[in-house]
Amino acid sequence: MKLMIQPLAENAFYHGLKPKGGGRIAIRGRMEGEDIIFEVEDNGVGFDTGKLLDDRKHVGIRNIRGRLKAMVNGTLEIESKIGVGTKVLIKIPKEVEP
């Protein structure tokens, strides 16, 4: 999992906080119902999530989504507001079939 969370934290720094001149990144984990949830959230510049539809420009996100699905049937969701920040949620079922 650290290889999935690390690039998200790196993205938060380089694309969210660096252009703003600083800010905060929070990494959290919790259990919710039948899922394990990991969050990477920043208070950076935010972005238009509609631009994520072009996978050619967002290879890292595409790779993480693919690995999550293939390895643990997990999902990745991104919420962002321009000028407010970005939150990435990784959901993994507690019970993973071998």
C-alpha positions in Angstrom: 0.0 0.0 0.0 2.8 2.4 0.7 3.7 2.4 -3.0 0.1 3.6 -3.7 0.0 6.3 -1.0 3.5 7.7 -1.6 2.8 9.0 -5.2 -0.5 10.6 -4.0 1.4 12.5 -1.2 4.0 13.5 -3.8 1.3 14.7 -6.1 -0.3 16.7 -3.3 3.1 18.4 -2.6 4.2 19.1 -6.2 0.8 19.9 -7.8 -1.1 21.3 -4.8 1.2 22.9 -2.3 4.3 23.9 -4.2 2.4 26.3 -6.6 0.6 27.8 -3.6 3.9 28.3 -1.7 3.1 25.9 1.2 0.2 24.3 3.0 -0.8 21.1 4.7 -0.9 17.4 3.7 -2.8 14.9 5.9 -2.7 11.2 5.5 -5.3 9.2 7.4 -6.6 5.7 7.7 -9.8 4.3 9.2 -12.2 1.4 9.1 -15.6 2.2 7.7 -18.2 -0.6 7.5 -16.7 -3.4 5.4 -13.9 -1.2 4.0 -10.5 0.2 5.0 -10.2 3.8 3.9 -7.0 5.7 3.3 -7.1 9.5 2.6 -4.5 11.8 1.3 -5.8 15.4 1.6 -4.1 18.8 1.0 -5.2 22.4 1.2 -3.4 23.3 -2.0 -4.5 24.9 -5.2 -7.0 22.2 -6.2 -7.9 21.4 -9.8 -10.7 20.5 -12.2 -11.2 16.7 -11.8 -12.8 16.6 -15.3 -9.2 16.8 -16.6 -8.5 13.4 -15.1 -10.5 11.8 -18.0 -7.4 12.0 -20.2 -5.5 8.9 -18.9 -2.5 9.7 -21.1 -1.6 12.7 -18.9 -2.3 11.0 -15.6 -0.5 7.7 -15.9 0.3 7.6 -12.1 -3.4 7.8 -11.1 -4.3 5.2 -13.8 -1.6 2.9 -12.5 -2.7 3.2 -8.9 -6.4 2.6 -9.9 -5.3 -0.5 -11.9 -3.2 -1.9 -9.1 -5.9 -1.4 -6.5 -8.5 -3.1 -8.6 -6.3 -6.0 -9.6 -4.7 -6.6 -6.2 -7.5 -6.1 -3.7 -10.6 -5.0 -5.7 -10.1 -1.5 -4.3 -11.1 1.9 -5.7 -9.6 5.4 -5.8 -11.8 8.5 -5.7 -10.7 12.1 -6.1 -12.5 15.2 -4.9 -11.0 18.6 -5.5 -12.1 22.3 -5.4 -10.0 25.0 -7.1 -8.5 27.2 -4.4 -9.5 24.9 -1.6 -7.6 21.6 -2.0 -7.8 18.0 -3.0 -8.8 14.7 -1.2 -8.0 11.3 -2.6 -9.8 8.3 -1.1 -8.6 4.7 -1.4 -11.2 2.1 -0.4 -10.1 -1.5 0.2 -12.5 -4.3 1.3 -11.5 -5.7 4.7 -11.9 -9.2 3.4 -9.8 -9.7 0.3 -10.1 -13.0 -1.7 -6.7 -14.6 -2.2 
